[in-house]
Amino acid sequence: MLIRIILVLLLMVGGLFAQDGSIATAQKSAIAALATQNGFTMLSLNNYLVSNFNSTLDNLSRANAGKVIQAFQSENKPAPAATPALMQVQSQPAAPMSATPAPSIVPAAVKEEERPKASILEAGMSKRFYLEDGNIINGTILKITDDVCEIETPDGTLNIPKTDILEETARITKKDDTRYVGPVLKDNLQEIVIRSKYGDVVIDKKDIKDMDRFHGGRKVAWAEEKKTFHQGKAVLTDIFMDPTAFPLPAHTFYISGLSLGYGFTDRFMLRTKFGSNFSGDLNLQGHWRFYYRPTAAKESAAAVGVSLHRNYPLSNLVARYSQFITHTSSGEALNDMENMNVADLMDPEIEETGIYAELYYVMSYRRTMESGRGKVGAHFGARTNSLPMFKNELLNPDSASWDAGFKLPYRVFAGFEYDLSKNMKFLAEVWADNGNKYRSFSQSWDDYFGDDTRFVLDGTEGKYAPFDFDFGFLYAVNETFRVGIHFQQPYLVFYWEFYEL
């Protein structure tokens, strides 16, 4: 606390006597003291300043000096970058700085010929290489002979002297606030490998919160690095009304327009339709991913799920499968009859609500596109429900009967996802469902907001459509909130995710 008070007083006094825009003596002393506390030497401090402010400490402007002090006093303090090539100019290890900084040994402007060359080049390194003449290539080092690297690229094999390849380092902060600094050894669409003084670190790109990269001592903006992205922000647990095999991450909670859920582990999650709960139909859906195989470029998974309802309106099932119910007196299918009251056809002795269950199986596949711009995925599944266990008890035999050909309710679906950009995803789905009915936007709106079971899509209206398809778009507003639109119910989509509750 005392040190901070002294630093503030020094800055105030230095500001009074500063007549131009150059750094004040008090600011210089404050930066030197703060940098020493954070493990910087004079060399590493000047490297940091040149990379971020294009100036050494002696030539820093007063405004930038204030920014540096604020950075050192923030929670996310700068850390010394690994710059082995620059350290070769010192014959002895750099000593800790004193409060009064020593003369700078790094020029204010780094000339092209003085940009640090790569200190670590090994056979097998696969990444983007930055060359001192401005060329940038993607490739893999096949071998190194007489200080010449043979690099295989999509455009052919190139022989490049080691002295032409610039040093590339990265400072990475993960979502759990872990930080790593070091030269880049490998960089592909899914992971980046850097070498720290304690060993090689493999970091999954989807876990990165922030990253600064330095090519030949010059910083490359994080926004530029994200032009090639691993996958879109919206990672799907569902496509429209059907699940994918990928569950929520562990300790993650979400809420959507129809349901909410929580990921207990990376393999198991629970969901519930909150609207049904408000109407007295307590329900819970378990989703278990029992198979998962990821590789560097693709991932495949399989999952099963069971949904249980303790107080499900049984008349909804009669209406949903009304095309398979024949009216006894007229011989017509219930679905073709106008103004027919479903309740009049049900057995008067049966309860209006009862226990109901659904079961599904789904396989999912996602792969990184060759362009590096996101992923494309496909999902295939089937679902059924417990209606056959009690369907013969639902109807009054004097009024209606089930079609003899109706044995098992089913829904078979195939979904498709494609990352148009980091924020925008295209979705499509096709399905065969012997209980599906097409409903207009107004019918879905009235069902969701207007009937006794609000926030639930359980209406009995609609035209029977055993085969149908849908497509739409999902936009990730930020890392946690998504909105979407498509052309079948529920038409409008929102999805809000909360991490690590």
Stockholm file with secondary structure:
# STOCKHOLM 1.0

chainA/1-501         MLIRIILVLLLMVGGLFAQDGSIATAQKSAIAALATQNGFTMLSLNNYLVSNFNSTLDNLSRANAGKVIQAFQSENKPAPAATPALMQVQSQPAAPMSATPAPSIVPAAVKEEERPKASILEAGMSKRFYLEDGNIINGTILKITDDVCEIETPDGTLNIPKTDILEETARITKKDDTRYVGPVLKDNLQEIVIRSKYGDVVIDKKDIKDMDRFHGGRKVAWAEEKKTFHQGKAVLTDIFMDPTAFPLPAHTFYISGLSLGYGFTDRFMLRTKFGSNFSGDLNLQGHWRFYYRPTAAKESAAAVGVSLHRNYPLSNLVARYSQFITHTSSGEALNDMENMNVADLMDPEIEETGIYAELYYVMSYRRTMESGRGKVGAHFGARTNSLPMFKNELLNPDSASWDAGFKLPYRVFAGFEYDLSKNMKFLAEVWADNGNKYRSFSQSWDDYFGDDTRFVLDGTEGKYAPFDFDFGFLYAVNETFRVGIHFQQPYLVFYWEFYEL
#=GR chainA/1-501 SS CHHHHHHHHHHHHHHHHCCSSBCCHHHHHHHHHHHHHTTCBHHHHHHHHHHHHSSCSTTCBHHHHHHHHHHHHSSSCCCCCCCHHHHTTCSSCCCBCCSSCCCCCSCSSCCGGGSCBCSCCCTTCEEEEEBTTSCEEEEEEEEEETTEEEEEETTEEEEEEGGGBBCEEEEEEETTSCEEEEEEEEECSSEEEEEETTEEEEEEGGGEEEEEEEETTEEECHHHHTTSCSSCSCCCSEETTEECSCCCCTTEEEEESSCEEEESSSSEEEEECHHHHHTTCCEEEEEEEEEEEECSSEEEEEEEEEEEEEEEEHHHHHHHTGGGEEETTTCCBGGGCTTCCHHHHBCTTSCSEEEEEEEEEEEEEEEECTTSSCEEEEEEEEEEESGGGTGGGTBCTTTEEECTTCCCCCEEEEEEEEESSSSEEEEEEEEEETTCEECCHHHHHHHHHTSSSTTCCCCCCSEECSEEEEEEEEEESSSSEEEEEESSTTCEEEEEEEECC
#=GC SS_cons         CHHHHHHHHHHHHHHHHCCSSBCCHHHHHHHHHHHHHTTCBHHHHHHHHHHHHSSCSTTCBHHHHHHHHHHHHSSSCCCCCCCHHHHTTCSSCCCBCCSSCCCCCSCSSCCGGGSCBCSCCCTTCEEEEEBTTSCEEEEEEEEEETTEEEEEETTEEEEEEGGGBBCEEEEEEETTSCEEEEEEEEECSSEEEEEETTEEEEEEGGGEEEEEEEETTEEECHHHHTTSCSSCSCCCSEETTEECSCCCCTTEEEEESSCEEEESSSSEEEEECHHHHHTTCCEEEEEEEEEEEECSSEEEEEEEEEEEEEEEEHHHHHHHTGGGEEETTTCCBGGGCTTCCHHHHBCTTSCSEEEEEEEEEEEEEEEECTTSSCEEEEEEEEEEESGGGTGGGTBCTTTEEECTTCCCCCEEEEEEEEESSSSEEEEEEEEEETTCEECCHHHHHHHHHTSSSTTCCCCCCSEECSEEEEEEEEEESSSSEEEEEESSTTCEEEEEEEECC
//
